[in-house]
């Protein structure tokens, strides 16, 4: 009996301890004001990944072929190419959060946050495919040949064809209004504010000519934004197609160089990431760091599930909605799985081994990433500043288009209506450099993430239709090979 009790004790004690830790960390997780909207987005990403049979993997190579050799039909409706649509959408998601937000995630959740961030990006590819396919399928071609699309249009359509037009119009209007409000915060004032902060830092801080002259920097940035957005999506897409490759190559090459210079720490860093990702403390922290920070702050991840990127993809010149959905799944790959992962590796291979995460240094966010770069190259913070400036500018011009389409959905496509919005948008760009943004950002963040609720519901409702469309497209593509 004593032997049996001892054997039971050997098995029961560790199991009980693991269960107690699971309960403890689960309670701790939900005691940290865990946003339910993050759960909402994560579940949708997981669902569509399996419902569409891993479209993020099996559609990847075809997406690349479409991007490199799209072969568009001349008579196809739309305004821009696959590449320009993708560039515009990426410019809206790649922001300063890709540099600073990752550092915050790792500081909060430990090295394991890098793994959960990567996984969040992988799953988000499926959600992005669904919403961008719908954006193209249910877009509207205006009298002048311009295109209007996005969640407000496919939400309205779903209920209108089922004899519930008021429900559809109400959901579309709610989405559009929230988008307009949100674009003035995270897609406008926050970006110009962060750009001003970075330029101020590299030009001397309190000794800079720009110190106390945020209004001047704001006017300069607003004027530059105005020059781009006045031409509509064609002008915005052309600018994005030029800026996005430059800023991506600049940052990716710089990050890879820093990682190479810390090569002796690389094996240990990879081991640390995986080991800490699968212990309960790191799952707790990693979830908070990689998913909450990823979706909620500074466009850190990819907006999958929010639906905003489908507005840019709707303008593509194609008569095959699924083809643009496939191109769109490259967006989270580039934004999150590539750029954010490289930032993670810079932090884990350089900042952590050299003690830069020490609280006594007071480094956090973009300052921590900048310090990790500067550890090897003293002038590297200038590269970070330039990248942050490009990221902020490109995000601003992309979100101007998102906000404009929300505005025209509510007030019509007239020229005067569009001019009013563009002037107001540029005014807020300047304002962002002159005021404290905390309250404004909290409200605009809430509006942007709130629109994920009706958007995700719409994606679920359209799920069977998208699955059929995907199967039909792939069958036709395979039969033509």
Secondary structure per residue as TSV (DSSP state, phi and psi in degrees):
chain	resnum	aa	ss	phi	psi
A	1	X	-	360.0	-40.6
A	2	X	H	-62.6	-40.7
A	3	X	H	-64.5	-44.3
A	4	X	H	-62.4	-44.5
A	5	X	H	-61.4	-38.1
A	6	X	H	-65.7	-42.4
A	7	X	H	-63.7	-42.5
A	8	X	H	-61.3	-41.2
A	9	X	H	-63.3	-36.9
A	10	X	H	-62.6	-37.0
A	11	X	H	-84.2	-39.9
A	12	X	H	-72.1	-43.1
A	13	X	H	-59.2	-50.2
A	14	X	H	-61.7	-38.3
A	15	X	H	-64.5	-44.7
A	16	X	H	-62.3	-39.2
A	17	X	H	-64.5	-43.3
A	18	X	H	-63.6	-42.1
A	19	X	H	-64.7	-39.1
A	20	X	H	-65.7	-37.6
A	21	X	H	-66.8	-39.4
A	22	X	H	-60.0	-46.9
A	23	X	H	-62.8	-44.6
A	24	X	H	-59.2	-49.3
A	25	X	H	-73.1	-27.5
A	26	X	H	-66.7	-43.0
A	27	X	H	-64.0	-44.4
A	28	X	H	-59.7	-40.8
A	29	X	H	-59.2	-47.5
A	30	X	H	-84.3	-3.9
A	31	X	T	-87.3	-2.5
A	32	X	S	-100.7	33.2
A	33	X	-	52.6	48.1
A	34	X	-	-61.7	114.9
A	35	X	-	-69.9	124.7
A	36	X	H	-64.9	-24.9
A	37	X	H	-63.6	-30.5
A	38	X	H	-68.3	-41.8
A	39	X	H	-60.3	-43.0
A	40	X	H	-58.2	-45.2
A	41	X	H	-71.2	-41.1
A	42	X	H	-66.9	-41.5
A	43	X	H	-63.8	-40.9
A	44	X	H	-63.4	-42.7
A	45	X	H	-62.5	-42.4
A	46	X	H	-65.9	-43.4
A	47	X	H	-61.1	-50.7
A	48	X	H	-69.1	-26.8
A	49	X	H	-62.3	-43.5
A	50	X	H	-85.2	-34.5
A	51	X	H	-63.5	-36.0
A	52	X	T	-98.4	19.8
A	53	X	T	53.5	55.9
A	54	X	S	57.0	51.0
A	55	X	H	-62.7	-25.7
A	56	X	H	-65.8	-21.0
A	57	X	H	-98.5	-51.9
A	58	X	H	-75.2	-15.5
A	59	X	T	-99.2	-1.7
A	60	X	H	-65.3	-49.1
A	61	X	H	-65.8	-37.6
A	62	X	H	-67.3	-35.6
A	63	X	H	-60.9	-41.8
A	64	X	H	-63.7	-40.5
A	65	X	H	-63.9	-40.4
A	66	X	H	-63.8	-36.5
A	67	X	H	-71.0	-40.4
A	68	X	H	-80.0	-39.8
A	69	X	-	-136.0	74.3
A	70	X	-	-69.5	-31.3
A	71	X	-	48.4	57.6
A	72	X	-	-70.8	148.0
A	73	X	-	-78.5	135.7
A	74	X	T	-61.3	-30.4
A	75	X	T	-87.3	-2.2
A	76	X	-	-65.9	141.7
A	77	X	-	-72.0	158.5
A	78	X	-	127.7	175.0
A	79	X	S	-122.2	-26.2
A	80	X	B	-136.3	165.0
A	81	X	-	-79.1	169.7
A	82	X	H	-56.0	-45.5
A	83	X	H	-63.8	-42.8
A	84	X	H	-69.8	-35.4
A	85	X	H	-64.6	-44.2
A	86	X	H	-64.8	-42.4
A	87	X	H	-61.5	-42.1
A	88	X	H	-63.6	-44.6
A	89	X	H	-65.6	-41.1
A	90	X	H	-64.7	-39.0
A	91	X	H	-62.9	-26.9
A	92	X	H	-79.3	-22.2
A	93	X	H	-101.8	-32.4
A	94	X	-	-80.4	104.9
A	95	X	S	-127.6	-166.9
A	96	X	G	-64.8	-18.2
A	97	X	G	-64.5	-25.9
A	98	X	G	-66.9	-22.5
A	99	X	T	-99.2	-53.4
A	100	X	H	-88.6	-35.6
A	101	X	H	-64.1	-33.9
A	102	X	H	-64.4	-41.5
A	103	X	H	-62.5	-38.9
A	104	X	H	-63.1	-42.6
A	105	X	H	-61.0	-44.9
A	106	X	H	-71.1	-37.5
A	107	X	H	-63.5	-35.2
A	108	X	H	-80.7	-46.0
A	109	X	H	-106.0	-1.7
A	110	X	-	82.8	176.1
A	111	X	T	-56.9	-29.3
A	112	X	H	-61.6	-20.2
A	113	X	H	-60.2	-31.2
A	114	X	H	-61.2	-38.8
A	115	X	H	-66.9	-45.9
A	116	X	H	-69.7	-29.2
A	117	X	H	-63.9	-45.2
A	118	X	H	-60.2	-44.7
A	119	X	H	-65.7	-37.9
A	120	X	H	-60.9	-40.9
A	121	X	H	-65.5	-40.1
A	122	X	H	-61.7	-46.8
A	123	X	H	-69.2	-34.3
A	124	X	H	-64.5	-22.2
A	125	X	H	-58.1	-35.6
A	126	X	H	-70.6	-42.5
A	127	X	H	-62.5	-42.2
A	128	X	H	-61.1	-39.0
A	129	X	H	-58.9	-46.2
A	130	X	H	-64.9	-51.0
A	131	X	H	-68.7	-32.4
A	132	X	H	-78.2	-30.1
A	133	X	H	-62.7	-45.2
A	134	X	H	-65.3	-37.0
A	135	X	H	-58.6	-41.8
A	136	X	H	-74.5	-41.8
A	137	X	H	-63.4	-38.3
A	138	X	T	-112.9	25.2
A	139	X	-	-71.4	166.7
A	140	X	E	-119.1	133.6
A	141	X	E	-95.3	117.4
A	142	X	-	-79.1	168.8
A	143	X	T	-59.4	-32.0
A	144	X	T	-87.7	5.5
A	145	X	S	91.2	-7.6
A	146	X	-	-73.5	164.1
A	147	X	E	-119.6	141.3
A	148	X	E	-127.3	126.5
A	149	X	-	-153.3	175.7
A	150	X	S	132.0	-178.1
A	151	X	H	-57.8	-34.4
A	152	X	H	-61.7	-30.9
A	153	X	H	-81.4	-42.8
A	154	X	H	-77.6	-23.7
A	155	X	H	-69.3	-44.1
A	156	X	H	-61.7	-43.8
A	157	X	H	-62.5	-43.8
A	158	X	H	-56.8	-45.1
A	159	X	H	-83.5	-28.6
A	160	X	H	-65.6	-42.0
A	161	X	T	-73.4	-9.8
A	162	X	T	-106.9	21.8
A	163	X	T	65.1	28.9
A	164	X	-	-123.1	57.3
A	165	X	H	-61.9	-35.3
A	166	X	H	-66.4	-37.0
A	167	X	H	-64.7	-46.3
A	168	X	H	-61.1	-45.3
A	169	X	H	-66.1	-37.2
A	170	X	H	-65.3	-44.3
A	171	X	H	-65.2	-42.0
A	172	X	H	-62.9	-41.6
A	173	X	H	-68.4	-39.1
A	174	X	H	-62.3	-44.2
A	175	X	H	-62.2	-47.0
A	176	X	H	-63.0	-44.5
A	177	X	H	-64.3	-43.7
A	178	X	H	-63.8	-36.7
A	179	X	H	-65.4	-42.5
A	180	X	H	-61.9	-46.4
A	181	X	H	-64.2	-44.9
A	182	X	H	-65.5	-36.1
A	183	X	H	-66.4	-25.8
A	184	X	T	-77.4	-15.1
A	185	X	I	-98.6	-83.8
A	186	X	I	-69.7	-25.5
A	187	X	I	-96.5	7.0
A	188	X	I	-143.3	-82.5
A	189	X	I	-62.1	-39.4
A	190	X	H	-63.1	-40.8
A	191	X	H	-67.3	-46.4
A	192	X	H	-66.6	-35.6
A	193	X	H	-63.6	-44.1
A	194	X	H	-69.1	-35.9
A	195	X	H	-64.0	-43.6
A	196	X	H	-61.8	-43.3
A	197	X	H	-60.5	-43.3
A	198	X	H	-67.5	-43.2
A	199	X	H	-64.9	-39.1
A	200	X	H	-61.2	-40.1
A	201	X	H	-64.4	-46.4
A	202	X	H	-80.5	-9.2
A	203	X	T	-104.9	12.9
A	204	X	T	117.6	2.2
A	205	X	G	62.2	-121.6
A	206	X	G	-66.9	-18.8
A	207	X	G	-91.9	-2.2
A	208	X	S	-71.6	147.8
A	209	X	T	-60.3	-29.1
A	210	X	T	-82.7	-6.7
A	211	X	T	-62.6	123.2
A	212	X	T	79.9	3.9
A	213	X	-	-121.1	45.6
A	214	X	H	-58.7	-31.5
A	215	X	H	-60.7	-36.7
A	216	X	H	-68.7	-47.4
A	217	X	H	-62.4	-39.8
A	218	X	H	-62.1	-41.5
A	219	X	H	-65.9	-39.5
A	220	X	H	-64.0	-44.6
A	221	X	H	-68.3	-40.4
A	222	X	H	-62.2	-39.0
A	223	X	H	-65.3	-40.3
A	224	X	H	-66.5	-42.8
A	225	X	H	-61.0	-42.5
A	226	X	H	-60.8	-39.9
A	227	X	H	-61.5	-30.5
A	228	X	H	-84.6	-47.0
A	229	X	H	-79.7	-13.9
A	230	X	T	-62.8	-27.3
A	231	X	T	-87.3	4.8
A	232	X	H	76.3	-159.7
A	233	X	H	-64.2	-32.9
A	234	X	H	-64.1	-43.8
A	235	X	H	-68.0	-43.4
A	236	X	H	-63.1	-44.8
A	237	X	H	-66.0	-37.2
A	238	X	H	-65.0	-43.8
A	239	X	H	-64.0	-43.9
A	240	X	H	-63.2	-39.2
A	241	X	H	-64.9	-24.1
A	242	X	H	-89.3	-39.1
A	243	X	H	-76.7	-45.3
A	244	X	H	-57.9	-50.4
A	245	X	H	-59.9	-39.6
A	246	X	H	-63.9	-49.6
A	247	X	H	-69.9	-33.7
A	248	X	H	-68.0	-47.4
A	249	X	H	-63.8	-42.6
A	250	X	H	-56.9	-48.2
A	251	X	H	-75.5	-42.5
A	252	X	H	-62.6	-46.7
A	253	X	H	-63.3	-42.8
A	254	X	H	-63.0	-44.1
A	255	X	H	-64.7	-42.3
A	256	X	H	-64.6	-34.1
A	257	X	H	-65.8	-43.8
A	258	X	H	-64.9	-41.1
A	259	X	H	-63.5	-41.1
A	260	X	H	-63.5	-35.5
A	261	X	H	-73.6	-14.4
A	262	X	T	-111.2	29.3
A	263	X	G	-57.1	-31.2
A	264	X	G	-65.2	-20.8
A	265	X	G	-96.6	-4.2
A	266	X	H	-63.5	-50.6
A	267	X	H	-58.4	-41.6
A	268	X	H	-66.1	-36.1
A	269	X	H	-64.8	-44.8
A	270	X	H	-62.1	-43.8
A	271	X	H	-61.9	-41.7
A	272	X	H	-64.1	-41.3
A	273	X	H	-61.6	-48.6
A	274	X	H	-72.3	-40.0
A	275	X	H	-64.6	-42.1
A	276	X	H	-78.4	-21.9
A	277	X	H	-70.6	-23.2
A	278	X	T	-115.2	24.9
A	279	X	S	-109.0	152.1
A	280	X	H	-59.6	-39.9
A	281	X	H	-60.2	-37.7
A	282	X	H	-77.6	-32.0
A	283	X	H	-63.1	-41.9
A	284	X	H	-60.4	-54.8
A	285	X	H	-67.8	-40.2
A	286	X	H	-63.6	-39.8
A	287	X	I	-62.3	-47.6
A	288	X	I	-62.4	-46.3
A	289	X	I	-70.6	-49.2
A	290	X	I	-81.1	-36.3
A	291	X	I	-94.3	-51.5
A	292	X	I	-62.8	-55.0
A	293	X	H	-62.3	-36.3
A	294	X	H	-62.0	-46.2
A	295	X	H	-89.5	-22.4
A	296	X	H	-102.2	-22.9
A	297	X	S	-123.2	129.1
A	298	X	T	56.3	35.3
A	299	X	T	51.2	38.4
A	300	X	-	-62.0	-32.8
A	301	X	S	-109.1	-101.3
A	302	X	-	-150.8	3.8
A	303	X	-	63.8	10.7
A	304	X	T	-61.9	127.2
A	305	X	T	101.1	-20.5
A	306	X	T	-82.3	-31.9
A	307	X	-	93.4	-7.0
A	308	X	T	-62.4	-40.5
A	309	X	H	-63.4	-26.0
A	310	X	H	-64.6	-20.8
A	311	X	H	-67.4	-43.0
A	312	X	H	-69.7	-43.9
A	313	X	H	-65.8	-24.1
A	314	X	T	-63.5	-23.5
A	315	X	T	-82.7	0.8
A	316	X	B	-66.2	149.5
A	317	X	S	-89.5	92.9
A	318	X	-	-162.1	156.9
A	319	X	S	-113.4	15.8
A	320	X	-	-121.2	91.5
A	321	X	H	-54.1	-39.1
A	322	X	H	-62.8	-33.0
A	323	X	H	-61.9	-38.9
A	324	X	H	-74.7	-31.0
A	325	X	H	-61.3	-39.4
A	326	X	H	-67.1	-41.3
A	327	X	H	-62.7	-38.6
A	328	X	H	-64.3	-28.2
A	329	X	H	-68.8	-12.0
A	330	X	H	-72.8	-20.1
A	331	X	H	-62.1	-54.3
A	332	X	H	-63.1	-30.3
A	333	X	I	-60.8	-48.1
A	334	X	I	-71.5	-47.3
A	335	X	I	-67.2	-49.4
A	336	X	I	-100.8	-52.0
A	337	X	I	-73.2	-25.9
A	338	X	I	-98.5	-66.3
A	339	X	I	-66.6	-46.5
A	340	X	I	-67.8	-35.1
A	341	X	H	-66.3	-39.4
A	342	X	H	-63.6	-40.5
A	343	X	H	-61.6	-42.2
A	344	X	H	-57.9	-45.0
A	345	X	H	-68.3	-33.1
A	346	X	H	-61.5	-44.1
A	347	X	I	-66.3	-46.2
A	348	X	I	-75.2	-31.7
A	349	X	I	-88.3	-20.5
A	350	X	I	-120.3	-52.9
A	351	X	I	-67.5	-44.4
A	352	X	T	-68.9	-50.6
A	353	X	T	-61.8	-25.3
A	354	X	T	-103.1	15.4
A	355	X	T	72.4	18.9
A	356	X	T	-76.1	-11.7
A	357	X	T	-85.9	2.0
A	358	X	-	-59.9	124.6
A	359	X	G	-57.8	-28.6
A	360	X	G	-66.8	-20.9
A	361	X	G	-79.5	-20.2
A	362	X	T	69.4	21.8
A	363	X	-	-90.2	131.6
A	364	X	-	-154.2	160.7
A	365	X	T	58.6	-136.6
A	366	X	H	-65.8	-26.2
A	367	X	H	-65.9	-36.1
A	368	X	H	-68.6	-45.0
A	369	X	H	-61.4	-42.5
A	370	X	H	-62.5	-40.8
A	371	X	H	-66.0	-35.1
A	372	X	H	-65.5	-40.7
A	373	X	H	-65.1	-43.1
A	374	X	H	-69.1	-18.1
A	375	X	T	-59.4	-34.5
A	376	X	T	-100.9	-35.5
A	377	X	-	-129.5	112.9
A	378	X	T	-60.4	-33.8
A	379	X	T	-92.9	7.5
A	380	X	H	-59.8	-32.3
A	381	X	H	-56.7	-25.7
A	382	X	H	-67.0	-36.2
A	383	X	H	-63.8	-43.3
A	384	X	H	-61.4	-42.4
A	385	X	H	-63.7	-43.5
A	386	X	H	-64.1	-43.8
A	387	X	H	-61.2	-44.1
A	388	X	H	-62.7	-39.0
A	389	X	H	-64.9	-44.4
A	390	X	H	-64.9	-42.5
A	391	X	H	-59.7	-45.4
A	392	X	H	-64.8	-43.7
A	393	X	H	-65.5	-45.4
A	394	X	H	-65.6	-37.3
A	395	X	H	-63.5	-40.9
A	396	X	H	-62.7	-46.2
A	397	X	H	-68.8	-33.8
A	398	X	H	-67.2	-43.5
A	399	X	H	-72.9	-20.6
A	400	X	H	-63.3	-36.5
A	401	X	H	-71.6	-40.7
A	402	X	H	-60.5	-47.7
A	403	X	H	-64.0	-38.3
A	404	X	H	-61.2	-42.0
A	405	X	H	-70.2	-31.4
A	406	X	H	-66.6	-40.8
A	407	X	H	-64.2	-46.6
A	408	X	H	-70.3	-27.3
A	409	X	H	-62.6	-37.5
A	410	X	H	-81.9	-38.3
A	411	X	H	-120.7	3.6
A	412	X	-	100.2	165.0
A	413	X	S	-93.9	9.9
A	414	X	-	-60.8	152.8
A	415	X	H	-60.9	-42.8
A	416	X	H	-62.6	-39.9
A	417	X	H	-61.5	-42.4
A	418	X	H	-68.7	-39.1
A	419	X	H	-62.5	-42.0
A	420	X	H	-58.3	-45.9
A	421	X	H	-64.8	-45.1
A	422	X	H	-63.7	-40.1
A	423	X	H	-64.3	-43.7
A	424	X	H	-64.1	-40.6
A	425	X	H	-61.8	-45.6
A	426	X	H	-65.4	-34.2
A	427	X	H	-62.2	-39.5
A	428	X	H	-69.9	-29.1
A	429	X	H	-59.5	-47.1
A	430	X	H	-66.1	-41.3
A	431	X	H	-61.2	-33.9
A	432	X	T	-60.9	-23.9
A	433	X	T	-87.2	-1.2
A	434	X	T	-120.3	-9.8
A	435	X	S	-127.8	163.0
A	436	X	-	-77.0	132.8
A	437	X	-	-103.5	-3.2
A	438	X	H	-52.6	-54.8
A	439	X	H	-65.6	-41.0
A	440	X	H	-62.0	-44.8
A	441	X	H	-67.2	-40.1
A	442	X	H	-59.6	-42.3
A	443	X	H	-70.5	-45.9
A	444	X	H	-66.9	-37.1
A	445	X	H	-58.2	-45.4
A	446	X	H	-60.9	-41.7
A	447	X	H	-66.7	-42.1
A	448	X	H	-64.5	-44.9
A	449	X	H	-78.6	-21.5
A	450	X	H	-66.5	-32.4
A	451	X	H	-70.5	-11.0
A	452	X	H	-67.4	-23.0
A	453	X	H	-66.3	-58.7
A	454	X	H	-66.5	-31.2
A	455	X	H	-64.3	-47.5
A	456	X	H	-64.0	-38.8
A	457	X	H	-58.7	-43.7
A	458	X	H	-61.2	-40.7
A	459	X	H	-64.0	-41.3
A	460	X	H	-61.9	-44.0
A	461	X	H	-63.8	-35.9
A	462	X	H	-84.8	-5.1
A	463	X	H	-48.3	-54.8
A	464	X	H	-59.8	-37.8
A	465	X	H	-65.6	-42.7
A	466	X	H	-64.9	-38.2
A	467	X	H	-63.4	-40.4
A	468	X	H	-67.7	-43.5
A	469	X	H	-61.8	-40.2
A	470	X	H	-64.4	-45.8
A	471	X	H	-62.0	-42.2
A	472	X	H	-63.8	-45.2
A	473	X	H	-62.5	-46.3
A	474	X	H	-66.6	-35.5
A	475	X	H	-64.8	-42.6
A	476	X	H	-68.3	-39.0
A	477	X	H	-64.9	-42.6
A	478	X	H	-66.8	-40.3
A	479	X	H	-69.3	-21.2
A	480	X	T	-91.5	-0.2
A	481	X	-	-82.1	360.0
